[in-house]
């Protein structure tokens, strides 16, 4: 049994909760690992459960995922456009 396995029933430490409220998922996992001694998978699972249980956190992180996905799509389209321009330039030489 990992050191953080019993942490499911305890509330999150205040610093972890604040990091989640600020939308800092990775920082929240890091803080939880430091404070509970749990491994990465257990800490991430605990944070995921906390997000799933809290409608405000769930909406915040869903919004972040949508924004990140949108940024990724734009970046891919820009790279594709640049590659198309480079290919056309190379073919026109």
Protein Blocks (a to p, Z undefined) as FASTA:
>chain_A
ZZklmmmmpccdfklmmmmmnopaklmmmmmmmmnopafklmmmmmmmmmmmmmklmmmm
mmmmmmmmmmmmmmmmmmmmmmmmmmmmmmmZZ
